[in-house]
Amino acid sequence: MDYPVITHRGGASGVTGSCHQLWIDQNNSILVDCGLFQGQEASNGDNSFDQLKINFPVESVRAMVVTHVHIDHIGRLPYLLAAGFRGPIICSPPSAVLLPLVIEDALKIGFTRDKKLIERFLDQVQNQLVVLPYKVWYQIPVVSGLPARLRLKRAGHILGSAYVEADLFAGGDNRCVPINGGRGSESASRENTDNIRVVFSGDLGAPWSPLLPAPRSPYRADILVLESTYGDRLHEHRRDRRYQLQQYAQAALNKKGHLIIPAFSIGRTQELLYELEDIIHRAGPESPLKQLQIIVDSPLAARFTEAYRQLKVWWDSEARQRVQRGRHPLSFDALYTVDRHDEHLRTVQYLHKSHRSAVVIAASGMVSGGRIVNYLKAMLGDTRHQVLFTGYQARGTPGADILKYAPVGGWVLLDGQRYSIRAEAVRLSGYSAHADQKDLVNFVRRMREKPRQIRLVHGDDPARKALKQALLCQLDDDTDCDIVLPAESSAPG
């Protein structure tokens, strides 16, 4: 068998459960992410134990790389460790701060609430964690095999997100040593023409995302594993998204209703707060927007927001300039955070009866659980309210159903009960944390040396097929590139 070989353990023909195994040779491999399946991609349509299990051998896995800390990319980490993985868990400095928060929450929801067990597990994660600065090469500890190294580049998806460049050296070439602790460079990489470079995109962000710089394409790739979440569409009005968000907030004020935003606790919540602070800051002194209350109802989101504030050295230049001018983009007067569960229930009841408008941000982003469900149960049946979706809604999730059936006055199933949809449900794709088709094509086009093979993953089949066609149309005629739509595999190799 010719190496490298890539086996997709999840997230190939769907948008959740990302897990990709890069085989260096028959005895050594690297795992890129180990995420949770959600929606219809979960076995039996739920989070059953079968879809959490690691159903492949882990003895060959020398390292796991975390592209970012969303649950669909790291949610199976507890089960990977339970399966016996004891190698390094490699991530960027911001992800190292955020990862324990995500894993602790995931353990409480799907594994155990025993504090001692959780602490023991978190200690194990910390012991295996390797914090790798961006652009620094790390040597993979192979066993009687060929040398390999990897490094992380900023992906612009959420704070700490990265795409992965992995170099595999043939014939025992040891020029990549020493790597750990040494700063790599593109010029040095180009000198090693006998290496095979495999790039895993993880989830790529889009230009003009709040707080984050846009990702820059790698110089080269021989094999590119590329996400395709929005491979069949373009994001509308990205530069106008703040204005559109303001219009929805204004509409809530006019109707004396509430703007309900399902959002993931990490990434999207902080970006929305950043934009809402700017909307209130720019509003005139007599504007009703000055009276708008912003409610974040999620203890986890509050912890992430605090972590984001501590990690502002990783923000983009615009965000850091706001801080230097004395503004507090993630901590402002109109912001109110709900912590305790009893306080949450009281807030739902108060808003249900109140005619004072508010913007409510609560998890989960696909309405597959969490506190957002109680808000929707109370408010979906009232035409005064709006539900604003700013992220991807996977097939089979209540979020996807609300968007589908709201225009026809349908219903959605929440906790086993039907709830009529009378509130307006809208999508604002300008806040998507994912690159769209144009951005994904540009990620490839801007490489100086194009891939010989592109493997399109992390997308539904229509999105993958559309992106394949777009890439074929945009790549030069003299570019010899095989574009593959792989499937998941549970086979050992």
VEXDREN-2710 file (C-alpha; in Angstrom, 1 decimal):
% VEXDREN-2710
k/r/px/py/pz
1/MET/0.0/0.0/0.0
2/ASP/1.2/3.5/-0.9
3/TYR/1.4/6.0/2.0
4/PRO/0.1/8.4/3.2
5/VAL/-3.4/7.0/3.5
6/ILE/-6.4/9.0/5.0
7/THR/-9.2/7.2/6.7
8/HIS/-12.3/9.3/7.6
9/ARG/-13.7/8.2/10.9
10/GLY/-16.5/10.8/10.8
11/GLY/-17.4/14.1/9.2
12/ALA/-16.7/13.0/5.6
13/SER/-20.3/13.0/4.1
14/GLY/-21.9/15.1/6.9
15/VAL/-21.2/18.2/8.9
16/THR/-20.7/16.7/12.4
17/GLY/-18.5/14.0/13.9
18/SER/-15.3/15.3/12.3
19/CYS/-12.5/12.7/12.7
20/HIS/-9.7/12.0/10.2
21/GLN/-6.9/9.5/10.5
22/LEU/-3.7/10.2/8.5
23/TRP/-1.6/7.1/8.2
24/ILE/2.1/7.8/7.9
25/ASP/2.8/4.1/7.4
26/GLN/1.2/0.9/8.5
27/ASN/2.3/1.3/12.1
28/ASN/1.9/5.1/12.7
29/SER/-1.0/7.5/12.3
30/ILE/-2.2/11.0/13.3
31/LEU/-5.8/11.7/14.3
32/VAL/-7.2/15.1/13.3
33/ASP/-10.2/15.9/15.6
34/CYS/-12.5/13.4/17.2
35/GLY/-16.0/15.0/17.2
36/LEU/-19.5/14.3/18.2
37/PHE/-22.2/13.3/15.7
38/GLN/-25.4/15.4/15.9
39/GLY/-28.9/15.5/14.3
40/GLN/-29.6/12.7/11.7
41/GLU/-25.9/11.9/11.6
42/ALA/-26.1/10.5/15.1
43/SER/-27.1/6.8/15.3
44/ASN/-30.8/6.3/15.7
45/GLY/-31.3/10.1/15.5
46/ASP/-30.0/10.7/19.0
47/ASN/-26.8/10.8/21.0
48/SER/-26.8/7.0/21.7
49/PHE/-23.8/5.3/23.2
50/ASP/-23.0/3.5/19.9
51/GLN/-22.2/6.7/18.1
52/LEU/-20.0/7.9/20.9
53/LYS/-17.8/4.8/21.0
54/ILE/-14.4/4.7/19.2
55/ASN/-15.0/1.9/16.8
56/PHE/-11.4/1.7/15.4
57/PRO/-8.1/0.6/17.0
58/VAL/-6.1/3.5/18.5
59/GLU/-2.8/1.7/19.0
60/SER/-1.3/3.3/15.9
61/VAL/-2.3/6.8/16.8
62/ARG/0.8/8.8/17.8
63/ALA/-0.9/12.2/18.3
64/MET/-4.3/13.8/18.1
65/VAL/-4.6/17.3/16.7
66/VAL/-7.4/19.6/17.7
67/THR/-8.3/22.1/14.9
68/HIS/-10.8/23.9/17.3
69/VAL/-12.9/23.2/20.3
70/HIS/-16.5/22.9/18.9
71/ILE/-18.2/19.8/20.1
72/ASP/-18.5/18.3/16.6
73/HIS/-14.7/18.3/16.5
74/ILE/-13.7/17.2/20.1
75/GLY/-16.9/15.7/21.6
76/ARG/-15.6/12.1/21.4
77/LEU/-12.3/12.9/23.1
78/PRO/-13.4/11.3/26.4
79/TYR/-14.2/8.1/24.6
80/LEU/-10.8/8.2/22.7
81/LEU/-9.0/8.3/26.0
82/ALA/-11.2/5.6/27.4
83/ALA/-10.2/3.5/24.4
84/GLY/-6.6/3.8/25.5
85/PHE/-5.1/6.7/23.7
86/ARG/-2.3/8.2/25.7
87/GLY/-0.4/10.2/23.1
88/PRO/-0.1/14.0/22.9
89/ILE/-3.2/16.1/22.3
90/ILE/-1.9/19.1/20.2
91/CYS/-3.7/22.4/20.0
92/SER/-3.1/26.1/19.7
93/PRO/-2.6/28.3/22.8
94/PRO/-6.2/29.7/22.8
95/SER/-7.7/26.3/22.3
96/ALA/-5.7/25.0/25.3
97/VAL/-7.6/27.5/27.5
98/LEU/-11.0/26.7/26.0
99/LEU/-10.7/23.0/25.6
100/PRO/-11.2/22.0/29.3
101/LEU/-14.3/24.2/29.5
102/VAL/-15.9/22.3/26.5
103/ILE/-14.9/18.9/27.7
104/GLU/-16.1/19.5/31.3
105/ASP/-19.5/20.5/30.0
106/ALA/-19.6/17.5/27.6
107/LEU/-18.8/15.2/30.4
108/LYS/-21.5/16.5/32.6
109/ILE/-24.1/16.2/29.8
110/GLY/-23.2/12.9/28.3
111/PHE/-20.9/11.0/30.6
112/THR/-21.0/11.6/34.4
113/ARG/-21.7/14.3/37.0
114/ASP/-19.3/12.7/39.4
115/LYS/-16.9/15.6/40.3
116/LYS/-14.0/13.3/41.1
117/LEU/-14.3/11.4/37.8
118/ILE/-14.5/14.7/35.9
119/GLU/-11.5/16.1/37.7
120/ARG/-9.5/13.0/37.1
121/PHE/-10.4/13.1/33.4
122/LEU/-9.5/16.7/33.1
123/ASP/-6.2/16.1/34.8
124/GLN/-5.5/13.4/32.2
125/VAL/-6.3/15.8/29.3
126/GLN/-4.0/18.4/30.8
127/ASN/-1.2/15.8/31.2
128/GLN/-1.5/14.9/27.5
129/LEU/-2.0/18.4/26.2
130/VAL/0.7/19.9/24.0
131/VAL/0.3/23.6/23.4
132/LEU/1.7/24.4/20.0
133/PRO/2.1/28.1/18.9
134/TYR/1.0/28.9/15.4
135/LYS/3.6/28.4/12.7
136/VAL/5.9/26.2/14.9
137/TRP/6.8/22.7/13.7
138/TYR/6.2/19.8/16.0
139/GLN/7.8/16.4/15.4
140/ILE/5.5/13.4/15.6
141/PRO/6.8/10.7/17.9
142/VAL/6.6/7.8/15.4
143/VAL/7.6/4.2/16.4
144/SER/10.1/2.6/14.0
145/GLY/8.7/4.6/11.2
146/LEU/9.3/7.5/8.9
147/PRO/9.8/11.0/10.2
148/ALA/6.8/13.3/10.3
149/ARG/6.0/16.8/11.6
150/LEU/3.1/19.2/11.7
151/ARG/2.2/22.8/12.5
152/LEU/-0.9/24.9/12.9
153/LYS/-2.0/28.0/11.0
154/ARG/-4.9/30.3/12.0
155/ALA/-8.2/29.3/10.4
156/GLY/-10.4/32.3/11.4
157/HIS/-13.3/30.1/12.5
158/ILE/-13.4/30.7/16.3
159/LEU/-10.7/31.8/18.7
160/GLY/-7.9/29.2/18.6
161/SER/-9.0/27.5/15.4
162/ALA/-6.4/26.2/13.1
163/TYR/-5.7/24.3/9.9
164/VAL/-3.1/21.6/10.0
165/GLU/0.0/21.2/7.8
166/ALA/1.6/17.8/8.1
167/ASP/4.9/16.9/6.4
168/LEU/5.7/13.3/5.8
169/PHE/9.3/12.5/4.9
170/ALA/10.3/9.5/2.7
171/GLY/13.4/7.4/2.8
172/GLY/14.3/8.2/6.3
173/ASP/15.1/11.8/5.5
174/ASN/15.6/13.4/8.9
175/ARG/16.0/17.0/7.9
176/CYS/12.9/17.9/9.9
177/VAL/14.8/17.3/13.2
178/PRO/15.0/19.2/15.4
179/ILE/11.5/20.6/15.1
180/ASN/9.8/20.8/18.5
181/GLY/10.4/24.4/19.7
182/GLY/11.9/25.6/16.5
183/ARG/10.1/28.2/14.4
184/GLY/9.4/27.0/10.8
185/SER/9.3/29.1/7.7
186/GLU/7.8/28.7/4.3
187/SER/11.2/29.1/2.6
188/ALA/12.6/26.2/4.7
189/SER/9.5/24.1/3.8
190/ARG/10.1/24.7/0.1
191/GLU/13.6/23.4/0.3
192/ASN/12.3/20.0/1.4
193/THR/10.9/19.0/-2.0
194/ASP/11.0/15.3/-1.1
195/ASN/8.3/15.6/1.6
196/ILE/4.6/15.0/1.1
197/ARG/2.5/17.8/2.6
198/VAL/-1.0/17.0/3.7
199/VAL/-3.3/19.9/4.8
200/PHE/-6.4/19.5/6.9
201/SER/-8.5/22.7/6.7
202/GLY/-10.6/22.0/9.9
203/ASP/-13.4/24.6/9.7
204/LEU/-12.3/27.7/7.8
205/GLY/-13.7/31.1/8.7
206/ALA/-14.8/33.8/6.3
207/PRO/-13.5/37.3/5.7
208/TRP/-14.7/40.1/8.0
209/SER/-15.6/37.9/10.9
210/PRO/-15.8/39.8/14.2
211/LEU/-12.7/39.5/16.4
212/LEU/-10.8/37.2/14.1
213/PRO/-8.4/37.7/11.2
214/ALA/-9.3/35.9/7.9
215/PRO/-7.3/32.7/7.2
216/ARG/-4.4/32.8/4.7
217/SER/-3.9/30.0/2.3
218/PRO/-0.9/27.6/2.8
219/TYR/2.0/27.9/0.3
220/ARG/1.4/24.4/-0.9
221/ALA/-0.3/21.1/-0.4
222/ASP/0.0/17.7/-2.1
223/ILE/-3.2/16.5/-0.5
224/LEU/-5.8/18.8/0.9
225/VAL/-8.7/17.7/3.1
226/LEU/-11.1/20.6/2.7
227/GLU/-14.4/21.4/4.6
228/SER/-17.5/22.1/2.4
229/THR/-20.2/23.1/4.9
230/TYR/-21.3/26.0/2.6
231/GLY/-19.9/24.6/-0.6
232/ASP/-23.1/25.2/-2.4
233/ARG/-23.9/28.8/-1.4
234/LEU/-22.6/32.3/-0.9
235/HIS/-23.0/34.3/2.3
236/GLU/-25.1/37.4/1.7
237/HIS/-24.3/40.8/3.0
238/ARG/-21.3/39.9/5.2
239/ARG/-20.2/43.5/5.2
240/ASP/-23.7/44.6/6.0
241/ARG/-24.4/42.0/8.7
242/ARG/-24.3/44.5/11.6
243/TYR/-26.9/46.7/9.8
244/GLN/-29.1/43.7/9.3
245/LEU/-28.7/42.6/12.9
246/GLN/-29.7/46.1/13.9
247/GLN/-32.8/45.9/11.7
248/TYR/-33.9/42.7/13.4
249/ALA/-33.3/44.3/16.9
250/GLN/-35.3/47.4/15.8
251/ALA/-38.1/45.2/14.6
252/ALA/-38.3/43.5/18.0
253/LEU/-38.5/46.9/19.6
254/ASN/-41.3/48.0/17.3
255/LYS/-43.4/44.9/17.9
256/LYS/-42.6/44.9/21.7
257/GLY/-41.3/41.4/21.2
258/HIS/-38.0/39.6/21.7
259/LEU/-35.3/38.6/19.3
260/ILE/-34.3/35.0/20.2
261/ILE/-30.9/33.8/18.9
262/PRO/-29.9/30.2/19.2
263/ALA/-26.1/30.3/19.3
264/PHE/-23.3/28.1/20.3
265/SER/-21.6/29.1/23.5
266/ILE/-18.2/29.5/22.0
267/GLY/-17.5/31.7/18.9
268/ARG/-20.9/32.8/17.7
269/THR/-22.1/34.2/21.1
270/GLN/-19.0/36.3/21.4
271/GLU/-19.2/37.6/17.8
272/LEU/-22.8/38.6/18.4
273/LEU/-22.0/40.4/21.6
274/TYR/-19.2/42.3/19.8
275/GLU/-21.6/43.4/17.1
276/LEU/-24.5/44.3/19.5
277/GLU/-22.1/46.4/21.6
278/ASP/-21.2/48.3/18.4
279/ILE/-24.9/48.8/17.5
280/ILE/-25.7/50.3/20.9
281/HIS/-22.5/52.4/20.9
282/ARG/-23.4/53.9/17.5
283/ALA/-27.0/54.6/18.3
284/GLY/-28.0/58.2/19.0
285/PRO/-28.7/59.3/22.6
286/GLU/-32.5/59.3/21.9
287/SER/-32.5/56.0/20.0
288/PRO/-34.7/53.2/21.6
289/LEU/-31.7/50.9/20.9
290/LYS/-30.0/52.5/23.9
291/GLN/-32.6/50.9/26.0
292/LEU/-32.2/47.4/24.5
293/GLN/-31.3/44.7/26.9
294/ILE/-29.0/41.9/25.8
295/ILE/-29.4/38.7/27.7
296/VAL/-26.9/35.8/27.5
297/ASP/-28.6/32.8/29.2
298/SER/-25.8/30.3/29.4
299/PRO/-23.3/29.7/32.2
300/LEU/-21.0/28.0/29.7
301/ALA/-21.2/31.0/27.3
302/ALA/-20.4/33.3/30.1
303/ARG/-17.3/31.3/31.0
304/PHE/-16.3/31.3/27.3
305/THR/-16.9/35.1/27.1
306/GLU/-14.6/35.6/30.1
307/ALA/-12.0/33.4/28.5
308/TYR/-12.3/35.4/25.2
309/ARG/-11.7/38.6/27.2
310/GLN/-8.6/37.1/28.7
311/LEU/-7.4/36.0/25.3
312/LYS/-7.7/39.4/23.6
313/VAL/-4.1/39.2/22.5
314/TRP/-5.4/36.8/19.8
315/TRP/-8.2/39.2/18.7
316/ASP/-7.8/41.0/15.3
317/SER/-6.4/44.6/15.2
318/GLU/-9.9/46.2/14.9
319/ALA/-11.1/44.6/18.1
320/ARG/-7.9/45.4/20.0
321/GLN/-8.2/49.1/18.9
322/ARG/-11.7/49.3/20.4
323/VAL/-10.3/48.1/23.7
324/GLN/-7.5/50.7/23.5
325/ARG/-10.1/53.4/23.0
326/GLY/-11.8/52.4/26.3
327/ARG/-14.6/50.2/25.0
328/HIS/-15.5/46.8/26.3
329/PRO/-16.8/44.8/23.3
330/LEU/-17.7/41.7/25.4
331/SER/-18.6/43.4/28.7
332/PHE/-21.0/46.4/28.4
333/ASP/-23.8/48.0/30.5
334/ALA/-26.7/46.6/28.5
335/LEU/-25.4/43.0/28.9
336/TYR/-27.0/40.8/31.4
337/THR/-25.9/37.2/32.1
338/VAL/-28.2/34.5/33.5
339/ASP/-26.4/31.9/35.5
340/ARG/-28.5/29.7/37.8
341/HIS/-31.2/27.4/36.5
342/ASP/-33.9/28.9/38.7
343/GLU/-32.9/32.4/37.5
344/HIS/-33.2/31.0/33.9
345/LEU/-36.8/29.8/34.5
346/ARG/-37.8/33.2/36.0
347/THR/-36.2/35.0/33.1
348/VAL/-38.2/32.9/30.6
349/GLN/-41.5/33.6/32.4
350/TYR/-40.7/37.3/32.8
351/LEU/-39.9/37.7/29.1
352/HIS/-42.9/35.7/28.1
353/LYS/-45.2/38.2/29.9
354/SER/-43.1/41.3/29.4
355/HIS/-43.6/43.9/26.6
356/ARG/-40.1/45.3/27.2
357/SER/-38.0/44.0/24.2
358/ALA/-34.8/42.1/24.6
359/VAL/-32.3/40.2/22.6
360/VAL/-31.8/36.7/24.1
361/ILE/-28.8/34.6/23.1
362/ALA/-28.8/31.0/24.4
363/ALA/-27.4/27.6/23.5
364/SER/-27.6/25.4/21.6
365/GLY/-27.1/26.7/18.1
366/MET/-29.1/24.0/16.5
367/VAL/-31.8/23.9/19.2
368/SER/-30.8/20.3/19.9
369/GLY/-31.0/21.0/23.7
370/GLY/-30.0/23.6/26.2
371/ARG/-31.8/26.6/27.6
372/ILE/-32.8/28.0/24.2
373/VAL/-35.5/25.2/24.1
374/ASN/-37.4/26.8/27.0
375/TYR/-37.5/30.2/25.4
376/LEU/-38.8/28.7/22.2
377/LYS/-41.5/26.7/24.0
378/ALA/-42.7/29.9/25.5
379/MET/-42.4/32.2/22.5
380/LEU/-42.7/30.3/19.2
381/GLY/-46.5/30.7/19.3
382/ASP/-46.4/34.5/19.5
383/THR/-46.1/36.6/16.3
384/ARG/-44.4/39.4/18.3
385/HIS/-41.2/37.5/18.4
386/GLN/-38.5/36.6/16.0
387/VAL/-36.1/33.6/16.0
388/LEU/-32.8/34.5/14.3
389/PHE/-30.5/31.7/13.1
390/THR/-26.9/32.8/12.4
391/GLY/-25.3/29.4/11.9
392/TYR/-25.6/26.1/10.0
393/GLN/-28.6/23.9/10.9
394/ALA/-27.9/20.2/10.4
395/ARG/-30.5/17.9/9.0
396/GLY/-32.8/16.5/11.7
397/THR/-32.3/19.2/14.2
398/PRO/-35.1/21.3/15.6
399/GLY/-33.4/24.4/14.2
400/ALA/-33.6/23.1/10.7
401/ASP/-37.3/22.2/11.2
402/ILE/-38.1/25.7/12.6
403/LEU/-36.6/27.4/9.5
404/LYS/-38.4/25.0/7.2
405/TYR/-41.8/25.1/8.7
406/ALA/-42.1/28.6/10.0
407/PRO/-43.1/30.1/6.6
408/VAL/-46.1/27.7/6.4
409/GLY/-47.3/28.1/10.0
410/GLY/-46.1/24.6/10.9
411/TRP/-44.9/23.1/14.1
412/VAL/-41.7/21.7/15.6
413/LEU/-41.1/18.9/18.0
414/LEU/-39.4/20.0/21.3
415/ASP/-38.8/17.5/24.1
416/GLY/-41.3/15.2/22.5
417/GLN/-44.1/17.8/22.2
418/ARG/-45.4/19.7/19.2
419/TYR/-45.2/23.5/19.3
420/SER/-46.9/25.7/16.7
421/ILE/-44.6/28.2/15.0
422/ARG/-46.2/31.7/14.8
423/ALA/-43.0/33.7/15.4
424/GLU/-41.0/34.8/12.4
425/ALA/-37.9/32.6/11.8
426/VAL/-35.1/34.1/9.8
427/ARG/-31.6/33.2/8.8
428/LEU/-28.7/35.7/8.7
429/SER/-25.9/33.9/6.9
430/GLY/-23.6/36.9/7.2
431/TYR/-22.6/35.7/10.7
432/SER/-21.8/32.2/9.6
433/ALA/-18.4/31.2/11.1
434/HIS/-17.8/29.0/8.0
435/ALA/-16.3/30.1/4.7
436/ASP/-18.7/30.0/1.8
437/GLN/-18.1/28.6/-1.7
438/LYS/-16.2/31.6/-2.9
439/ASP/-13.9/31.6/0.1
440/LEU/-13.3/27.8/-0.1
441/VAL/-12.4/28.1/-3.8
442/ASN/-10.1/31.0/-3.0
443/PHE/-8.4/29.0/-0.3
444/VAL/-7.2/26.6/-3.0
445/ARG/-6.6/29.1/-5.8
446/ARG/-4.3/31.2/-3.6
447/MET/-1.9/28.3/-3.0
448/ARG/1.3/28.8/-4.9
449/GLU/1.6/25.0/-5.4
450/LYS/-1.8/23.4/-6.0
451/PRO/-2.8/20.0/-4.5
452/ARG/-2.7/16.8/-6.5
453/GLN/-5.7/15.6/-4.6
454/ILE/-8.5/17.4/-2.8
455/ARG/-10.8/15.4/-0.4
456/LEU/-14.0/17.3/0.3
457/VAL/-15.4/16.6/3.8
458/HIS/-17.7/18.2/6.4
459/GLY/-20.6/18.8/4.1
460/ASP/-23.8/17.3/2.9
461/ASP/-23.6/15.7/-0.5
462/PRO/-25.2/18.6/-2.5
463/ALA/-22.7/21.0/-0.9
464/ARG/-19.7/18.7/-1.7
465/LYS/-20.8/18.2/-5.3
466/ALA/-21.4/21.9/-5.9
467/LEU/-18.0/22.7/-4.4
468/LYS/-16.3/20.1/-6.6
469/GLN/-17.8/21.6/-9.7
470/ALA/-16.8/25.1/-8.6
471/LEU/-13.2/24.0/-8.0
472/LEU/-13.1/22.2/-11.4
473/CYS/-14.3/25.4/-13.1
474/GLN/-11.8/27.7/-11.2
475/LEU/-8.6/25.6/-11.3
476/ASP/-6.3/26.1/-14.2
477/ASP/-6.6/23.7/-17.1
478/ASP/-3.0/22.6/-16.5
479/THR/-3.6/21.8/-12.8
480/ASP/-3.7/18.0/-12.5
481/CYS/-6.0/17.6/-9.4
482/ASP/-8.2/14.7/-8.4
483/ILE/-11.2/15.9/-6.4
484/VAL/-12.6/13.1/-4.2
485/LEU/-15.8/12.8/-2.2
486/PRO/-14.8/10.3/0.5
487/ALA/-17.0/8.3/2.8
488/GLU/-16.6/7.4/6.5
489/SER/-14.9/4.1/7.4
490/SER/-14.8/2.0/10.5
491/ALA/-12.2/-0.4/9.0
492/PRO/-8.8/-0.7/10.9
493/GLY/-6.8/0.9/8.1
END
